[in-house]
Amino acid sequence: MCRALDEMFEESTNKGIQMGIKQGIEQGIEQGIEQGIERGVKNTQIKIAINMLVRNNQTLEEISEIVGLDLNALRELKKSI
């Protein structure tokens, strides 16, 4: 009887661990997707802002202050536009 209880305990523990791992992976994927979307939206907004500001003859320093980006990061973004 004790052996049967031990086996049941072990089986339920293993199932609990498997469910925990599965839930952790699902949450990690969901959070990763959400963060990726947020970054994509932010990058798109920044690129749009840069395009608009460059058309208005703004300097990179002015653009940096307006969009809140490091000047070097802004230079890299401008290269990709």
N, C-alpha and C positions, 0 to 999 in steps of 0.2 A: 504494500500500500504506500509506503514512504517513497519507494522508487517511482511509482505512478505519479505521486504528487510532485516529485522532483522533475520528472519529465514534463509534466503539465506546466510547471513554473518556468522551466527552461524554454519550452515552446512559446509561452506567452511573452517571456522576456525577449526572445528573438523577434517575435512579431512586432513588439513594441519598438524595438531598435530599428527594424526595417521601416516601420511607419514613420518614425522620427526622421530617419535619413531621407525618406521620400518627401516628407513635408518640408524639410530643410532645403532640399534641392529645388522643389517647386517654388518656395518663397524666394530663394536666391535668383532663380531665373526671372520671376515676376519683377523683383526689384531691379535686376539688371536691365530688363526691357524698359521699365519706367524711367530709369536714369538715362538710358540711351535716348529715349524720346525727348526727355527734358533737355539734354545736351544738344540734340539735333535742332530743336526749336530755338534754343538760345543762340546757337551758331548761325542759324538762318536769320534771326532777328538782327544779330550783330552785322552780318554781311549786308543785309538790306540797309541798315543804318549807315554803314560805311559807304556803300554806293551812293546813297542820297547825299551824304556829307561831302564826298569827293566831288560830286557834280556841282556842289555849291562852293567849290574852291576853298574848303576848309583845310587847314594843315593837319598833319598826323597828330601833332601835339593837342590841337583842339578836339579832334575826333577822340583821342585817347581819354581826355577828360570827360567828354560827353558820354561815351559808351562804357567808361570805367575799365578799360583794358590797359595792360602794360604796353608801353610804346613798342617794345620789341615784338610782343605778341601781335600787336596791331600791324606791324610791318610784315610779319609772316602771313597774316590773314589777307592783307592787301595783295600780296604776291599771288594768292590763290584765286583772286577775283578776276 
